[in-house]
Amino acid sequence: MQEIFTVKNIVIYFITINLIGFFIMWLDKRKAKKGAWRIPEKTLFIITALGGGIGTIAGMYTFHHKTQKIQFVIGFPLITILEVITIIWFLVK
């Protein structure tokens, strides 16, 4: 049986989840401008917590979306930093 958690697969996962994070920030901003149904804030945090922090943060500032909400301005980077620290800890351990 082939190994699932290869470096290649992990890199592909992180690239994909960050592209998804960037895309959903764009999509939610677009929906906000049109007054349409919005992506729940919980979903934005879940994508960030699943490793998409760089994408959601990049999308937040690229599209100027959720930049006035302190829970996003602090929450997204905090989650991302904690994830990076956790990954480094596991790699060093």
N, C-alpha and C positions, 0 to 999 in steps of 0.2 A: 504494500500500500504506500502510496506517495505521501510525503510530508506536506501538510497543508500550510503550516506556519513557517514558510520560507521567507527569507529577506525580501525576495522579489514580490511575493504575495502581500507582505506587510506594507511595502512601499506602495504597491498598487492600491491597497485599501486606503491608506492615508491620503493619497492623491485624490482618489474618488470621493471620499467623505468630505474632503475640503472643497472640492469642486461643487459637491451637493450643497455644502454650507454657504458658499458664495452665491450659488444659484437661488437658494431659497430666500436669501436676503434681498436679492434683486426682485424676485417674484413677489415677496411680501410688500416691498416698497411700491412696486407697480400696482398691486392690488389696493394699497392704501391711497394712492393718487386717484384711482378710479372709484373709490368707495365700495369696492367689492369685498367678498368674503375674504378674511385674512387667515394667514397661517398662525395657529396658536403659539403664544410665547413659549409655552412648555415645549413645543416641538423644536423651536430654535435652540433652546437650552439642551435638549436631548441630542441634537446633531452636534453641538459643541462638545458635550460630554462624551460622545462616541469617537472623538478625535478630530472633529471638524472645526476646532477653534480658530485656526489660522484663516480658514475660508470664511467663517462667519464674521470674524473681526475685520478681515479685508473687505467683505461685502458691506459691513456696517459703515465703514468710513468711506468706501468708494461711492456708495449710494446715499450717504448721509441719512441712514435709516437706524432708528432707535438710539441715536447719539445723544438725545436729551434725557434718556431714561437711565438713571444711575445703576439700576440692577443689571443692565446690559454693559454699560461702560466699565463697570467693575467686575461683573460676573463672568463675562466671556474671557477676559484675560486671566482672571483668577483660576478658572477651571483649566484653561490651557497651561498655565504655569504649574499647577498641581499635577497635571498629566505628565508634563515634561520631567518634573522632579521624580515622579513615580517611575517613569521609564528609565531614567538615569539610575535610580536606586536599584531597580531590578537588573540592569546591565552590569553594574559595579558589584553587586552582591553575588 
